[in-house]
Amino acid sequence: MGGRYLWEEDMKFRKIVTALLAASAIAAAGLSQAMAADQVKIAIVLKTLSSPWWQMMVAGAQEVAKENDVSLVVLGPPTEEAVEQQINMFQDALSQHPAAMIFAPTQPPTAVNVMQKAKAQNVPVVLVDTPMPEGFDDYATFVGMDNVAIGRAGGEALTKLLKTGDKVLLIEGAPGNPTMTERCNGAEEVLKAAGLEIASRQPAYADREKAYSVTQNVLQSQPDIAAVFAGDYNTQLGAMRALKQVGKDVPNIGVYANDEVLKAILAGDLYGSVHLDSYAIGQMMMKAALDVAAGKEVPKRLFVDATIVTRDNAQAVLDRSASLAN
């Protein structure tokens, strides 16, 4: 797996944030102005623009858009809990008649109506990161990862470090958000099959402070926790803080290794992470959107692979990240 999505926390991160703020400002001033009449118009509506995961995805999409002279609008609410705001953003973007839309629904059941409106207006939608409910087919393709397989990979890594009967804490995202639920489902399946006990499984809304509180509370009632599986990087880092606070050194595996996670792995504060390339996902979703806008057929599902990053290979990933800055 490449480290293209991993940026140094200073200059590269700020460039992305600046670009996203500019895109949001344009959108607020009027989507019609952002979409030039003589260009292919693509709208992206994500769960939020406030985290490195989504920012790197946008950066990948922007690269492809620039190469193809695409008029691109990027929208997303301030947090993943702003479900209604995200739906309103989708409707606003749809009203400007883009050639295609890219959409990461925070709570898929709430997006059924707007997705059906897009189909009625002949605007193809490329889903990214999170699929719609089973049986819903009004979209062009899904781009992302097999979240159950990601969870299984993390669970399998933990089984190699634990013994039968050990207790594992699972921390997922918001209720109704299938991405982290599926990851935890995959991890739980593998852990139980290996004879491990799920001590607790709780939501943390992809929020570091909430994950910290969840882990604190579980440790108070079950201090013999032997490992943690977290559905994303923020959750993993929140759990790390709670574990360090009580001096508990147990394996902690999450999903998506940004620079902060990689440095914590190298420092010995985290065991590892399931490594995902959100930059590559951004490139893939943009290429898919251009294809469906041109009337081309694309596979119904497009997956990006994942692998485990530990102390053995974390430095190599950071080195590749640094090379991208030059």
LUMGUKOL-174642 format. One record per residue (C-alpha): residue in one letter; x negated, y, z; residue number from 0. Coordinates in Angstrom, 1 decimal. Layout:
N
atom residu A X X Y Y Z Z num NUM
...
END
This chain:
326
atom residu M X 0.0 Y 0.0 Z 0.0 num 0
atom residu G X -1.3 Y 3.5 Z -0.8 num 1
atom residu G X -1.5 Y 6.2 Z 1.7 num 2
atom residu R X -0.2 Y 8.9 Z -0.6 num 3
atom residu Y X 2.6 Y 9.9 Z 1.7 num 4
atom residu L X 0.2 Y 10.5 Z 4.6 num 5
atom residu W X -1.0 Y 14.1 Z 4.9 num 6
atom residu E X -3.3 Y 15.9 Z 7.3 num 7
atom residu E X -1.2 Y 17.5 Z 9.9 num 8
atom residu D X -2.3 Y 21.1 Z 9.1 num 9
atom residu M X -2.6 Y 22.4 Z 5.5 num 10
atom residu K X -0.8 Y 19.6 Z 3.6 num 11
atom residu F X 2.1 Y 19.5 Z 6.1 num 12
atom residu R X 2.6 Y 23.2 Z 6.0 num 13
atom residu K X 2.6 Y 23.2 Z 2.2 num 14
atom residu I X 5.5 Y 20.8 Z 2.2 num 15
atom residu V X 7.4 Y 22.7 Z 4.8 num 16
atom residu T X 6.9 Y 25.9 Z 2.9 num 17
atom residu A X 8.2 Y 24.3 Z -0.3 num 18
atom residu L X 11.2 Y 22.8 Z 1.4 num 19
atom residu L X 12.1 Y 26.1 Z 3.1 num 20
atom residu A X 11.9 Y 27.8 Z -0.3 num 21
atom residu A X 14.2 Y 25.2 Z -1.8 num 22
atom residu S X 16.7 Y 25.7 Z 1.0 num 23
atom residu A X 16.6 Y 29.4 Z 0.6 num 24
atom residu I X 17.3 Y 29.1 Z -3.1 num 25
atom residu A X 20.2 Y 26.8 Z -2.4 num 26
atom residu A X 21.6 Y 29.2 Z 0.1 num 27
atom residu A X 21.4 Y 32.1 Z -2.4 num 28
atom residu G X 23.3 Y 30.0 Z -4.9 num 29
atom residu L X 22.8 Y 26.6 Z -6.4 num 30
atom residu S X 23.7 Y 27.9 Z -9.9 num 31
atom residu Q X 20.7 Y 30.2 Z -9.8 num 32
atom residu A X 18.4 Y 27.3 Z -8.8 num 33
atom residu M X 19.5 Y 25.2 Z -11.7 num 34
atom residu A X 18.3 Y 26.8 Z -14.9 num 35
atom residu A X 20.6 Y 26.4 Z -17.8 num 36
atom residu D X 17.9 Y 25.1 Z -20.2 num 37
atom residu Q X 16.6 Y 22.4 Z -17.9 num 38
atom residu V X 17.8 Y 19.0 Z -16.7 num 39
atom residu K X 19.5 Y 19.6 Z -13.4 num 40
atom residu I X 19.0 Y 17.2 Z -10.5 num 41
atom residu A X 20.3 Y 17.7 Z -7.0 num 42
atom residu I X 18.8 Y 15.9 Z -3.9 num 43
atom residu V X 20.8 Y 15.6 Z -0.7 num 44
atom residu L X 18.9 Y 13.9 Z 2.2 num 45
atom residu K X 19.7 Y 13.2 Z 5.8 num 46
atom residu T X 17.4 Y 16.0 Z 7.0 num 47
atom residu L X 14.4 Y 18.0 Z 5.8 num 48
atom residu S X 12.9 Y 18.3 Z 9.2 num 49
atom residu S X 10.8 Y 15.1 Z 9.4 num 50
atom residu P X 7.6 Y 14.0 Z 7.5 num 51
atom residu W X 9.4 Y 10.9 Z 6.1 num 52
atom residu W X 11.8 Y 13.0 Z 4.1 num 53
atom residu Q X 9.3 Y 15.8 Z 3.4 num 54
atom residu M X 7.0 Y 13.3 Z 1.8 num 55
atom residu M X 9.8 Y 11.8 Z -0.2 num 56
atom residu V X 10.7 Y 15.3 Z -1.5 num 57
atom residu A X 7.0 Y 15.8 Z -2.4 num 58
atom residu G X 7.0 Y 12.7 Z -4.5 num 59
atom residu A X 10.2 Y 13.8 Z -6.3 num 60
atom residu Q X 8.8 Y 17.2 Z -6.9 num 61
atom residu E X 5.8 Y 15.8 Z -8.6 num 62
atom residu V X 7.9 Y 13.9 Z -11.1 num 63
atom residu A X 10.2 Y 16.9 Z -11.5 num 64
atom residu K X 7.3 Y 19.2 Z -12.4 num 65
atom residu E X 5.9 Y 16.7 Z -14.9 num 66
atom residu N X 9.3 Y 16.5 Z -16.6 num 67
atom residu D X 10.3 Y 20.2 Z -16.4 num 68
atom residu V X 13.3 Y 19.4 Z -14.2 num 69
atom residu S X 15.4 Y 22.0 Z -12.3 num 70
atom residu L X 15.5 Y 20.6 Z -8.8 num 71
atom residu V X 17.5 Y 21.5 Z -5.8 num 72
atom residu V X 16.7 Y 19.9 Z -2.4 num 73
atom residu L X 19.2 Y 20.0 Z 0.5 num 74
atom residu G X 19.4 Y 18.5 Z 3.9 num 75
atom residu P X 20.8 Y 19.4 Z 7.3 num 76
atom residu P X 18.5 Y 20.3 Z 10.3 num 77
atom residu T X 19.1 Y 17.0 Z 12.0 num 78
atom residu E X 20.4 Y 13.5 Z 11.1 num 79
atom residu E X 23.3 Y 14.0 Z 13.5 num 80
atom residu A X 24.8 Y 16.8 Z 11.3 num 81
atom residu V X 26.9 Y 14.3 Z 9.2 num 82
atom residu E X 29.7 Y 16.7 Z 8.2 num 83
atom residu Q X 27.2 Y 19.3 Z 7.1 num 84
atom residu Q X 25.5 Y 16.8 Z 4.9 num 85
atom residu I X 28.8 Y 15.9 Z 3.2 num 86
atom residu N X 29.5 Y 19.6 Z 2.6 num 87
atom residu M X 26.0 Y 20.0 Z 1.0 num 88
atom residu F X 26.8 Y 17.1 Z -1.3 num 89
atom residu Q X 30.1 Y 18.7 Z -2.4 num 90
atom residu D X 28.4 Y 22.1 Z -2.9 num 91
atom residu A X 25.7 Y 20.5 Z -5.1 num 92
atom residu L X 28.3 Y 18.4 Z -7.0 num 93
atom residu S X 30.3 Y 21.6 Z -7.8 num 94
atom residu Q X 27.3 Y 22.8 Z -9.9 num 95
atom residu H X 27.6 Y 19.8 Z -12.3 num 96
atom residu P X 24.1 Y 18.4 Z -12.1 num 97
atom residu A X 23.0 Y 15.8 Z -14.6 num 98
atom residu A X 22.4 Y 13.4 Z -11.7 num 99
atom residu M X 22.3 Y 13.4 Z -7.9 num 100
atom residu I X 20.0 Y 11.7 Z -5.4 num 101
atom residu F X 21.7 Y 11.0 Z -2.1 num 102
atom residu A X 20.6 Y 9.5 Z 1.3 num 103
atom residu P X 23.9 Y 9.1 Z 3.2 num 104
atom residu T X 23.5 Y 9.5 Z 7.0 num 105
atom residu Q X 26.7 Y 7.6 Z 7.7 num 106
atom residu P X 27.7 Y 5.8 Z 4.5 num 107
atom residu P X 31.5 Y 5.3 Z 5.3 num 108
atom residu T X 31.9 Y 9.1 Z 5.6 num 109
atom residu A X 30.4 Y 9.5 Z 2.1 num 110
atom residu V X 32.9 Y 7.3 Z 0.2 num 111
atom residu N X 35.2 Y 10.1 Z -0.9 num 112
atom residu V X 32.4 Y 12.4 Z -2.2 num 113
atom residu M X 30.8 Y 9.5 Z -4.0 num 114
atom residu Q X 34.1 Y 8.8 Z -5.8 num 115
atom residu K X 34.4 Y 12.5 Z -6.7 num 116
atom residu A X 30.9 Y 12.3 Z -8.3 num 117
atom residu K X 32.0 Y 9.3 Z -10.4 num 118
atom residu A X 35.2 Y 11.0 Z -11.4 num 119
atom residu Q X 33.1 Y 13.9 Z -12.7 num 120
atom residu N X 30.7 Y 11.5 Z -14.5 num 121
atom residu V X 27.7 Y 12.6 Z -12.3 num 122
atom residu P X 25.6 Y 9.5 Z -11.6 num 123
atom residu V X 24.3 Y 9.1 Z -8.1 num 124
atom residu V X 21.0 Y 7.5 Z -7.1 num 125
atom residu L X 21.2 Y 6.3 Z -3.6 num 126
atom residu V X 18.0 Y 6.4 Z -1.6 num 127
atom residu D X 16.9 Y 4.9 Z 1.8 num 128
atom residu T X 20.4 Y 3.9 Z 3.0 num 129
atom residu P X 23.0 Y 1.8 Z 0.9 num 130
atom residu M X 26.7 Y 2.3 Z 0.9 num 131
atom residu P X 29.0 Y -0.2 Z 2.6 num 132
atom residu E X 29.2 Y -3.6 Z 1.0 num 133
atom residu G X 31.7 Y -3.7 Z -1.9 num 134
atom residu F X 31.3 Y 0.0 Z -2.8 num 135
atom residu D X 29.8 Y 0.1 Z -6.3 num 136
atom residu D X 30.3 Y 3.8 Z -7.4 num 137
atom residu Y X 26.6 Y 4.5 Z -7.7 num 138
atom residu A X 23.9 Y 4.1 Z -10.4 num 139
atom residu T X 21.1 Y 2.5 Z -8.4 num 140
atom residu F X 19.7 Y 2.2 Z -4.9 num 141
atom residu V X 16.1 Y 3.1 Z -4.3 num 142
atom residu G X 14.4 Y 2.2 Z -1.1 num 143
atom residu M X 13.3 Y -0.8 Z 0.9 num 144
atom residu D X 14.8 Y -4.0 Z 2.2 num 145
atom residu N X 15.3 Y -2.9 Z 5.8 num 146
atom residu V X 16.1 Y -6.3 Z 7.1 num 147
atom residu A X 12.8 Y -7.6 Z 5.7 num 148
atom residu I X 11.0 Y -4.6 Z 7.2 num 149
atom residu G X 12.4 Y -5.6 Z 10.6 num 150
atom residu R X 11.4 Y -9.2 Z 10.1 num 151
atom residu A X 7.8 Y -8.1 Z 9.3 num 152
atom residu G X 7.6 Y -6.1 Z 12.5 num 153
atom residu G X 9.2 Y -8.9 Z 14.5 num 154
atom residu E X 6.8 Y -11.5 Z 13.1 num 155
atom residu A X 3.8 Y -9.3 Z 14.0 num 156
atom residu L X 5.1 Y -9.2 Z 17.6 num 157
atom residu T X 5.7 Y -13.0 Z 17.8 num 158
atom residu K X 1.9 Y -13.5 Z 17.2 num 159
atom residu L X 1.2 Y -11.4 Z 20.3 num 160
atom residu L X 3.8 Y -12.7 Z 22.7 num 161
atom residu K X 4.8 Y -16.0 Z 24.4 num 162
atom residu T X 8.1 Y -17.8 Z 24.7 num 163
atom residu G X 10.4 Y -16.0 Z 27.1 num 164
atom residu D X 8.8 Y -12.6 Z 26.9 num 165
atom residu K X 11.1 Y -9.6 Z 26.9 num 166
atom residu V X 11.3 Y -7.1 Z 24.0 num 167
atom residu L X 13.0 Y -3.7 Z 23.9 num 168
atom residu L X 14.6 Y -2.8 Z 20.5 num 169
atom residu I X 15.3 Y 0.9 Z 19.8 num 170
atom residu E X 17.3 Y 1.8 Z 16.8 num 171
atom residu G X 18.8 Y 5.0 Z 15.3 num 172
atom residu A X 22.3 Y 6.5 Z 15.4 num 173
atom residu P X 25.3 Y 4.2 Z 15.6 num 174
atom residu G X 26.7 Y 4.0 Z 12.1 num 175
atom residu N X 23.3 Y 4.5 Z 10.4 num 176
atom residu P X 22.6 Y 1.2 Z 8.8 num 177
atom residu T X 18.9 Y 1.8 Z 8.0 num 178
atom residu M X 17.5 Y 1.3 Z 11.5 num 179
atom residu T X 20.3 Y -1.0 Z 12.5 num 180
atom residu E X 19.2 Y -3.4 Z 9.7 num 181
atom residu R X 15.6 Y -3.1 Z 10.7 num 182
atom residu C X 16.4 Y -4.0 Z 14.3 num 183
atom residu N X 18.7 Y -6.8 Z 13.0 num 184
atom residu G X 15.7 Y -8.3 Z 11.1 num 185
atom residu A X 13.4 Y -7.9 Z 14.1 num 186
atom residu E X 15.9 Y -9.5 Z 16.5 num 187
atom residu E X 16.5 Y -12.4 Z 14.2 num 188
atom residu V X 12.8 Y -13.3 Z 14.1 num 189
atom residu L X 12.2 Y -12.6 Z 17.8 num 190
atom residu K X 15.0 Y -14.8 Z 19.0 num 191
atom residu A X 14.0 Y -17.6 Z 16.7 num 192
atom residu A X 10.6 Y -17.5 Z 18.3 num 193
atom residu G X 12.1 Y -17.9 Z 21.8 num 194
atom residu L X 11.7 Y -14.3 Z 22.9 num 195
atom residu E X 14.3 Y -12.4 Z 24.9 num 196
atom residu I X 15.9 Y -9.2 Z 23.8 num 197
atom residu A X 15.8 Y -7.2 Z 27.0 num 198
atom residu S X 17.8 Y -4.3 Z 25.6 num 199
atom residu R X 18.8 Y -2.8 Z 22.3 num 200
atom residu Q X 19.7 Y 0.9 Z 22.3 num 201
atom residu P X 20.1 Y 3.8 Z 20.0 num 202
atom residu A X 17.8 Y 6.8 Z 20.1 num 203
atom residu Y X 19.1 Y 8.7 Z 17.0 num 204
atom residu A X 15.6 Y 8.9 Z 15.4 num 205
atom residu D X 14.8 Y 11.4 Z 18.2 num 206
atom residu R X 11.5 Y 11.3 Z 20.1 num 207
atom residu E X 12.9 Y 12.6 Z 23.4 num 208
atom residu K X 15.9 Y 10.3 Z 23.3 num 209
atom residu A X 13.5 Y 7.3 Z 22.7 num 210
atom residu Y X 11.4 Y 8.4 Z 25.6 num 211
atom residu S X 14.5 Y 8.5 Z 27.9 num 212
atom residu V X 15.7 Y 5.1 Z 26.6 num 213
atom residu T X 12.4 Y 3.5 Z 27.3 num 214
atom residu Q X 12.0 Y 5.1 Z 30.7 num 215
atom residu N X 15.4 Y 3.8 Z 31.8 num 216
atom residu V X 14.8 Y 0.3 Z 30.5 num 217
atom residu L X 11.4 Y 0.2 Z 32.2 num 218
atom residu Q X 13.0 Y 1.1 Z 35.5 num 219
atom residu S X 15.5 Y -1.7 Z 35.4 num 220
atom residu Q X 13.2 Y -4.2 Z 33.6 num 221
atom residu P X 9.6 Y -3.4 Z 34.3 num 222
atom residu D X 8.5 Y -6.7 Z 32.8 num 223
atom residu I X 9.1 Y -5.6 Z 29.2 num 224
atom residu A X 6.4 Y -7.2 Z 27.1 num 225
atom residu A X 6.8 Y -5.3 Z 23.8 num 226
atom residu V X 8.7 Y -2.7 Z 21.9 num 227
atom residu F X 10.1 Y -2.6 Z 18.4 num 228
atom residu A X 11.2 Y 0.8 Z 17.2 num 229
atom residu G X 13.2 Y 1.5 Z 14.0 num 230
atom residu D X 11.2 Y 4.6 Z 13.0 num 231
atom residu Y X 8.0 Y 6.6 Z 13.8 num 232
atom residu N X 9.7 Y 9.2 Z 16.1 num 233
atom residu T X 11.3 Y 6.5 Z 18.2 num 234
atom residu Q X 8.0 Y 4.6 Z 18.4 num 235
atom residu L X 6.1 Y 7.7 Z 19.6 num 236
atom residu G X 8.8 Y 8.5 Z 22.2 num 237
atom residu A X 8.5 Y 4.9 Z 23.5 num 238
atom residu M X 4.7 Y 5.3 Z 23.5 num 239
atom residu R X 4.9 Y 8.3 Z 25.8 num 240
atom residu A X 7.1 Y 6.5 Z 28.3 num 241
atom residu L X 4.9 Y 3.4 Z 28.3 num 242
atom residu K X 1.7 Y 5.5 Z 28.8 num 243
atom residu Q X 3.4 Y 7.4 Z 31.7 num 244
atom residu V X 3.7 Y 4.2 Z 33.7 num 245
atom residu G X 0.4 Y 2.8 Z 32.6 num 246
atom residu K X 2.1 Y -0.1 Z 30.7 num 247
atom residu D X -0.1 Y -1.4 Z 27.9 num 248
atom residu V X 2.2 Y -3.6 Z 25.7 num 249
atom residu P X 2.5 Y -4.0 Z 21.9 num 250
atom residu N X 4.6 Y -1.2 Z 20.3 num 251
atom residu I X 5.5 Y -1.6 Z 16.6 num 252
atom residu G X 7.5 Y 1.0 Z 14.6 num 253
atom residu V X 8.3 Y 1.8 Z 11.0 num 254
atom residu Y X 6.5 Y 4.5 Z 8.9 num 255
atom residu A X 3.0 Y 5.3 Z 9.8 num 256
atom residu N X 2.4 Y 9.0 Z 9.4 num 257
atom residu D X -0.9 Y 10.6 Z 10.5 num 258
atom residu E X 0.2 Y 10.9 Z 14.1 num 259
atom residu V X 1.0 Y 7.2 Z 14.3 num 260
atom residu L X -2.2 Y 6.2 Z 12.6 num 261
atom residu K X -4.3 Y 8.2 Z 15.0 num 262
atom residu A X -2.4 Y 6.7 Z 17.9 num 263
atom residu I X -3.1 Y 3.2 Z 16.5 num 264
atom residu L X -6.8 Y 4.0 Z 16.2 num 265
atom residu A X -6.9 Y 5.4 Z 19.7 num 266
atom residu G X -5.3 Y 2.1 Z 21.0 num 267
atom residu D X -2.1 Y 3.8 Z 22.1 num 268
atom residu L X 0.0 Y 1.9 Z 19.6 num 269
atom residu Y X -0.5 Y -1.6 Z 18.2 num 270
atom residu G X 0.8 Y -1.0 Z 14.7 num 271
atom residu S X 3.5 Y 0.0 Z 12.2 num 272
atom residu V X 5.3 Y -1.3 Z 9.2 num 273
atom residu H X 3.7 Y 0.8 Z 6.5 num 274
atom residu L X 6.1 Y 2.5 Z 4.0 num 275
atom residu D X 5.3 Y 4.8 Z 1.2 num 276
atom residu S X 8.0 Y 7.5 Z 1.2 num 277
atom residu Y X 6.0 Y 9.5 Z -1.4 num 278
atom residu A X 6.3 Y 6.5 Z -3.8 num 279
atom residu I X 10.0 Y 6.3 Z -3.0 num 280
atom residu G X 10.4 Y 9.9 Z -3.9 num 281
atom residu Q X 8.7 Y 9.3 Z -7.2 num 282
atom residu M X 10.8 Y 6.3 Z -7.9 num 283
atom residu M X 14.1 Y 7.9 Z -7.1 num 284
atom residu M X 13.3 Y 10.9 Z -9.3 num 285
atom residu K X 12.4 Y 8.7 Z -12.3 num 286
atom residu A X 15.6 Y 6.7 Z -11.8 num 287
atom residu A X 17.6 Y 9.9 Z -11.7 num 288
atom residu L X 16.1 Y 11.0 Z -15.0 num 289
atom residu D X 16.8 Y 7.6 Z -16.5 num 290
atom residu V X 20.5 Y 7.5 Z -15.5 num 291
atom residu A X 20.9 Y 11.2 Z -16.5 num 292
atom residu A X 19.7 Y 10.1 Z -20.0 num 293
atom residu G X 22.1 Y 7.3 Z -20.1 num 294
atom residu K X 19.5 Y 4.5 Z -19.7 num 295
atom residu E X 20.2 Y 1.3 Z -17.8 num 296
atom residu V X 18.3 Y 0.8 Z -14.5 num 297
atom residu P X 18.3 Y -2.1 Z -12.1 num 298
atom residu K X 21.0 Y -1.8 Z -9.4 num 299
atom residu R X 18.3 Y -2.1 Z -6.7 num 300
atom residu L X 14.7 Y -0.8 Z -6.7 num 301
atom residu F X 12.5 Y -1.6 Z -3.7 num 302
atom residu V X 9.1 Y -0.3 Z -2.5 num 303
atom residu D X 7.0 Y -2.9 Z -0.7 num 304
atom residu A X 5.8 Y -2.6 Z 2.9 num 305
atom residu T X 3.0 Y -4.1 Z 5.0 num 306
atom residu I X 1.7 Y -4.0 Z 8.5 num 307
atom residu V X -0.9 Y -1.4 Z 9.5 num 308
atom residu T X -3.0 Y -2.1 Z 12.6 num 309
atom residu R X -6.3 Y -0.8 Z 14.0 num 310
atom residu D X -8.0 Y -3.0 Z 11.4 num 311
atom residu N X -6.8 Y -0.9 Z 8.4 num 312
atom residu A X -5.5 Y 2.4 Z 9.9 num 313
atom residu Q X -8.7 Y 4.2 Z 9.2 num 314
atom residu A X -8.7 Y 3.2 Z 5.5 num 315
atom residu V X -5.2 Y 4.6 Z 5.2 num 316
atom residu L X -6.3 Y 7.9 Z 6.8 num 317
atom residu D X -9.3 Y 8.1 Z 4.5 num 318
atom residu R X -7.0 Y 7.7 Z 1.5 num 319
atom residu S X -4.8 Y 10.4 Z 2.9 num 320
atom residu A X -7.8 Y 12.8 Z 3.2 num 321
atom residu S X -8.9 Y 12.1 Z -0.4 num 322
atom residu L X -5.5 Y 13.3 Z -1.6 num 323
atom residu A X -6.1 Y 16.7 Z 0.0 num 324
atom residu N X -9.1 Y 17.4 Z -2.1 num 325
END
